[in-house]
Amino acid sequence: MLSALVRNGQLLVTDHDGKQYSFGDPAADPVRIRLTDKGAALHIARDPRVGAGEAYMDGRLVVEPPHDIRDMVLLVMGNANRPGASVKPPSKAKRAVDWLAFKADQVNLRAKASKNVVHHYDLTRQFYELFLDEDRQYTMAYYKDPANTLERAQIDKQALIAAKLRLEPGMRLLDIGCGWGGLGLYLNRHFGCEVLGVSLAPDQVRFANERAEAAGVADKVKFQLIDYRDVQGEFDRITSVGMIEHVGAPHFGEYFAKTNELLADDGIMLTHTIGRTGPPGTTDKWTRKYIFPGGYIPAMSELVSALERNRWEIADIEVLRYHYAYTLAEWYRRTTLHEAEITALYDSRLFRMWQFYLAGAEQSFRHGGMVNFHIQSVKRRSAVPMTRDYISAEAARLSALDQAPEWHLGG
């Protein structure tokens, strides 16, 4: 498998018995890995998409310094995604079983939706604070310059979203999947709007309300532990940032029907999501099992079709390509710097799981078929100007208002 796969760079594998195998260009600086027990190689080869991650998590696959798991993942997957790469697909029976498991995983009823969110987001807030920016934005940052800090890029992301919403003082805004409240508080601070943020992660909602209280805006910015399907009322603007990936493909129509019902006739909705560059697909088994049960990255065709069926007009689409790769690389760097703290909070297995998750996600945006979509949707086309010049002008104005804080090792 590796002989056919690795052509660029070099991967040097030491088996449990000390025997070495070299794959790729022998003149290249090798990434060295070591398998620690007799069954590790078979475990990986039996199902590489799951086995490699499990072997690393369990200490059965060790990457030798000065390289680390990120180097290995980027090397192997960079080769897998190169033109002309020969990668043997899983058997037809295996694909069928995985497809059925994926379809079952996508049925995201209320109780299951809550359980899925808690699986990922109810790790302690102290854990997320170790690698996120100061505002705790757990979605793609917007790198106008790749040399920018994560803090600067996250401020610029919020400015871009705000510009596409065309907010005015006094407006009511619904933030679906509000995270730790950063976007809602940002929009209230700059526009004085009234914000309702909703989430199914209890600690996120508690902390977001604590932040609103500390900022003295708890009367205007509120966060509730509620399924978006149970929200009532009318809103002038709706934001959905990193939320629709958790809805499940069978529920896209339901999602856009509900948000259409909640939005005022002259309102604007901004959907920010990870997306596929190609047609609809499935979520890989390792990610479903360990990171995002019930999660699915939509294709543009799936989102547009669901919007069209539910009386929406699309006012603007932007495809953001490499921004998440830079974001994930910085999250990985900060995670690795905090190995001791994360291991003390949980254990070394979770630390390695998180490394593998971030490195794998980065390669998907760097070498694979993942990007981010911004879809601005309206019920009346008159809700936005004739041209999109207003977006860049307002985003620049907002970005200039906020100084990015300095990040330090303490988080």
C-alpha positions in Angstrom: 0.0 0.0 0.0 2.7 2.5 1.0 4.9 1.5 -2.0 2.1 2.6 -4.4 1.2 5.6 -2.4 4.3 7.5 -1.2 6.3 9.0 -4.1 7.0 12.6 -3.0 9.1 12.8 0.2 10.2 9.8 2.2 8.5 7.7 4.9 10.8 5.4 6.9 8.9 2.7 8.9 10.6 0.7 11.7 8.5 -2.4 12.5 8.2 -3.9 16.0 11.1 -6.3 15.3 13.4 -3.5 14.3 13.2 -4.1 10.5 13.1 -0.9 8.5 11.2 -0.1 5.3 11.7 3.0 3.2 9.0 4.4 0.9 9.2 7.3 -1.5 12.3 9.4 -2.5 15.4 8.1 -0.7 17.1 11.6 -1.1 14.3 13.4 0.8 14.4 14.1 4.5 12.6 11.1 6.0 9.6 11.2 8.3 10.4 8.2 10.7 7.6 6.2 12.3 7.9 3.2 14.6 5.3 0.4 15.1 5.5 -0.8 18.7 3.8 -4.2 18.6 3.3 -7.2 16.2 -0.3 -6.4 15.3 0.0 -2.7 14.6 0.8 -3.0 10.9 -2.1 -5.3 10.3 -4.5 -3.1 12.3 -3.5 -0.1 10.1 -3.6 -2.0 6.8 -7.0 -3.6 7.5 -8.7 -0.2 7.4 -6.1 2.6 7.0 -8.7 5.4 7.4 -9.5 4.3 10.9 -6.5 2.1 11.9 -3.8 4.8 11.5 -5.6 7.2 13.9 -6.3 4.4 16.4 -2.8 3.2 16.3 -1.4 6.7 17.0 -3.9 7.3 19.8 -3.0 4.0 21.4 0.7 4.5 21.2 1.1 1.6 18.7 2.4 4.1 16.0 5.0 6.5 17.2 6.5 9.4 15.1 10.1 9.9 15.8 11.5 13.4 16.5 12.1 15.9 15.1 8.9 15.1 13.1 5.4 14.6 14.5 2.1 13.2 13.5 1.2 16.3 11.6 4.3 15.8 9.3 3.3 12.2 8.8 -0.4 13.0 8.0 0.6 15.8 5.6 3.1 13.6 3.9 0.9 10.6 3.4 -2.3 12.5 2.5 -0.4 14.9 0.3 0.7 11.9 -1.7 -2.8 10.3 -1.7 -4.3 13.5 -3.2 -1.6 14.1 -5.8 -2.6 13.7 -9.5 -2.3 10.1 -10.6 -1.9 8.7 -7.1 -2.8 5.0 -6.9 -4.9 4.3 -3.8 -6.8 1.1 -3.6 -10.4 1.8 -2.5 -12.1 -0.3 0.2 -13.9 -3.4 -1.1 -17.5 -3.1 -2.3 -18.9 -4.9 0.8 -16.9 -2.6 3.1 -18.1 0.5 1.3 -21.7 -0.7 1.6 -21.4 -1.4 5.3 -19.8 2.0 5.9 -22.5 3.8 3.8 -25.3 2.2 5.8 -23.6 3.1 9.1 -23.2 6.7 7.8 -26.8 6.9 6.8 -27.9 5.7 10.2 -25.6 8.2 11.9 -27.2 11.1 9.9 -30.7 10.7 11.4 -30.3 13.6 13.9 -33.5 13.7 16.0 -33.6 16.0 19.0 -32.3 13.7 21.7 -29.5 12.4 19.4 -28.6 15.9 18.3 -28.1 17.0 21.9 -26.0 13.9 22.7 -23.8 14.4 19.6 -23.1 18.0 20.5 -22.3 17.2 24.1 -19.9 14.5 22.8 -17.6 17.1 21.3 -18.3 20.4 22.9 -18.7 19.5 26.5 -15.0 18.9 27.0 -14.0 21.5 29.6 -13.8 25.2 28.7 -10.2 25.1 30.0 -9.4 22.6 27.3 -10.6 24.8 24.5 -9.0 27.9 26.0 -5.6 26.3 25.6 -5.7 26.4 21.7 -8.4 28.9 20.7 -8.1 32.6 20.3 -9.0 34.9 23.2 -12.6 35.2 22.0 -12.9 31.4 21.7 -13.9 31.2 18.1 -14.1 27.5 17.2 -14.6 28.0 13.4 -12.4 29.1 10.5 -10.4 32.3 10.9 -10.2 34.7 8.0 -6.5 35.2 7.0 -6.3 38.3 4.8 -2.5 37.8 5.2 -1.2 34.3 6.1 1.3 36.0 8.4 -1.5 37.3 10.6 -2.0 36.0 14.1 -5.0 33.8 14.8 -6.4 36.6 17.0 -6.2 39.1 14.1 -7.7 36.5 11.6 -10.7 35.7 13.9 -11.5 39.5 14.3 -11.4 39.8 10.6 -13.7 36.8 10.3 -16.3 38.4 12.6 -16.0 41.7 10.6 -16.6 39.8 7.3 -19.7 38.1 8.7 -21.0 41.4 10.2 -20.5 43.2 6.8 -22.6 40.6 5.0 -25.4 41.0 7.5 -25.9 44.8 7.0 -26.8 45.3 10.7 -28.5 48.4 12.1 -29.0 49.4 15.8 -32.1 47.8 17.4 -32.3 44.8 15.1 -33.0 41.3 16.5 -30.5 38.7 15.6 -30.6 34.9 16.1 -27.2 33.1 16.3 -27.8 29.4 15.8 -24.9 27.3 17.2 -23.6 30.3 19.2 -20.5 28.6 20.7 -19.0 30.5 23.6 -20.9 33.7 22.6 -18.1 35.6 20.9 -19.9 36.5 17.6 -23.1 37.5 19.4 -21.2 39.8 21.8 -19.2 41.2 18.9 -22.3 42.1 16.9 -24.0 43.7 19.9 -20.8 45.7 20.8 -20.5 47.2 17.3 -24.2 47.6 16.3 -26.2 47.6 19.6 -28.4 44.8 18.2 -30.4 42.4 20.4 -29.0 38.9 20.2 -30.4 35.4 21.0 -27.8 32.7 20.8 -28.9 29.0 20.9 -26.8 25.9 21.4 -27.1 22.3 22.7 -23.8 22.4 24.6 -24.6 23.3 28.3 -21.1 24.6 29.2 -21.0 26.9 26.1 -24.4 28.4 27.1 -23.4 28.9 30.7 -20.1 30.5 29.8 -21.7 32.7 27.1 -24.2 34.1 29.6 -21.4 34.7 32.1 -19.6 36.7 29.4 -22.7 38.7 28.6 -23.2 39.4 32.3 -19.6 40.5 32.7 -19.9 42.8 29.7 -23.1 44.4 31.2 -25.2 43.5 28.2 -27.2 40.5 29.6 -30.4 42.4 29.0 -29.6 42.6 25.2 -27.5 39.4 24.6 -29.0 36.1 25.8 -28.0 32.5 25.3 -30.3 29.5 25.6 -29.9 25.8 25.8 -32.4 25.0 23.1 -32.7 23.1 19.8 -33.0 25.6 16.9 -36.2 23.7 15.9 -37.9 25.0 19.1 -37.0 28.7 18.7 -40.0 31.0 18.3 -40.4 34.6 17.2 -39.2 36.7 14.3 -35.7 38.0 13.7 -34.2 40.6 11.4 -31.0 38.7 10.9 -29.9 35.0 11.4 -26.3 33.8 11.6 -25.3 30.1 11.4 -21.6 29.7 11.8 -20.2 26.2 11.9 -23.6 24.8 12.7 -25.1 23.2 9.7 -22.3 20.6 9.7 -24.0 19.1 12.7 -27.6 19.1 11.3 -27.2 15.9 9.2 -27.8 15.7 5.4 -31.4 14.4 5.7 -32.3 17.5 7.8 -31.1 20.3 5.5 -34.6 20.9 4.2 -36.0 21.1 7.7 -33.3 23.5 8.7 -33.9 26.0 6.0 -37.6 25.7 6.3 -37.4 26.6 10.0 -34.9 29.5 9.5 -37.1 30.9 6.7 -40.1 30.8 9.1 -38.0 32.7 11.7 -36.6 35.5 9.5 -38.4 38.7 8.8 -39.4 39.3 5.2 -36.7 41.9 4.6 -34.1 40.0 6.6 -30.8 38.4 5.8 -29.3 35.0 6.8 -25.6 34.2 6.7 -24.6 30.6 6.6 -20.9 29.9 7.3 -20.0 26.2 6.8 -17.3 23.8 5.9 -18.1 22.5 2.4 -17.0 20.0 -0.2 -15.5 21.0 -3.5 -17.1 18.1 -5.2 -20.4 16.2 -5.1 -22.1 14.8 -1.9 -20.2 12.2 0.0 -19.9 10.6 3.5 -18.2 11.4 6.7 -15.2 9.1 7.4 -15.6 6.5 10.0 -12.8 7.7 12.3 -14.3 11.2 12.5 -17.8 9.8 13.1 -16.6 7.6 15.9 -14.2 9.8 17.8 -14.9 13.5 16.9 -18.2 14.4 15.3 -20.9 11.7 15.6 -23.8 12.8 13.4 -21.6 15.3 11.5 -21.5 15.8 7.8 -19.8 18.3 5.5 -22.3 19.4 2.8 -21.7 19.9 -0.9 -22.8 23.2 -2.4 -25.4 21.3 -4.5 -27.1 20.0 -1.3 -27.3 23.4 0.3 -28.5 25.2 -2.8 -31.1 22.6 -3.4 -32.4 22.8 0.2 -32.5 26.6 0.0 -34.4 26.5 -3.3 -37.0 24.1 -2.0 -37.8 26.4 1.0 -38.5 29.7 -0.7 -35.0 31.3 -0.3 -33.1 33.4 -2.8 -29.4 33.3 -2.7 -27.9 36.8 -2.7 -24.2 36.0 -2.4 -21.8 33.0 -2.3 -18.2 33.2 -1.3 -15.8 30.2 -1.3 -13.0 30.5 1.2 -10.3 28.1 0.3 -7.1 27.9 2.4 -8.2 29.9 5.5 -9.1 26.9 7.6 -5.8 25.2 6.8 -4.0 28.1 8.4 -6.5 28.1 11.3 -6.0 24.4 12.0 -2.3 24.6 11.8 -2.2 27.2 14.5 -4.7 25.3 16.7 -2.4 22.2 16.3 0.7 24.3 17.3 -1.0 25.6 20.4 -2.4 22.2 21.3 1.0 20.6 21.1 2.5 23.4 23.2 0.0 22.5 25.9 0.5 18.7 25.9 1.2 18.6 29.7 -1.9 20.6 30.6 -4.2 18.5 28.2 -2.8 15.2 29.5 -3.4 16.4 33.1 -7.0 17.4 32.2 -7.7 14.1 30.4 -5.0 11.6 29.4 -2.3 11.1 26.7 -4.7 9.2 24.5 -7.1 12.2 24.2 -4.1 14.5 23.5 -3.0 12.3 20.6 -6.6 11.9 19.4 -6.8 15.7 19.2 -3.5 16.0 17.4 -4.6 13.5 14.8 -8.0 15.2 14.3 -6.4 18.6 13.8 -3.7 17.4 11.5 -6.2 15.3 9.4 -8.5 18.3 9.1 -5.7 20.6 8.1 -4.7 18.3 5.3 -8.3 18.2 4.0 -8.1 21.9 3.5 -4.6 22.0 2.3 -4.5 19.0 -0.1 -8.1 17.5 -0.1 -11.6 18.6 -1.1 -12.6 20.8 1.8 -13.2 24.6 1.8 -15.6 27.0 3.5 -18.7 28.5 2.1 -20.4 31.8 3.0 -24.0 31.7 1.7 -26.0 34.9 2.1 -29.7 34.2 1.7 -32.7 36.4 1.6 -36.5 36.3 1.2 -36.6 39.5 -0.8 -33.8 40.4 -3.2 -34.1 44.1 -2.4 -32.7 43.3 1.1 -29.1 43.8 -0.2 -27.5 46.3 -2.6 -27.0 45.8 -6.3 -23.3 45.1 -6.0 -21.2 43.5 -3.3 -18.9 46.4 -2.9 -20.5 47.2 0.5 -19.1 43.9 1.9 -15.4 44.8 1.6 -15.9 48.4 2.6 -17.8 47.5 5.8 -15.5 44.6 6.7 -12.4 46.9 6.4 -14.1 49.6 8.6 -15.0 47.0 11.3 -11.5 45.3 11.2 -9.9 48.7 11.8 -11.9 49.2 15.0 -10.5 46.2 16.9 -6.9 45.7 18.0 -5.9 42.0 18.1 -4.7 40.9 21.6 -1.4 39.2 22.0 -1.5 35.4 22.5 0.8 33.9 25.1 1.6 30.3 26.2 -0.7 30.6 29.1 -3.7 30.7 26.8 
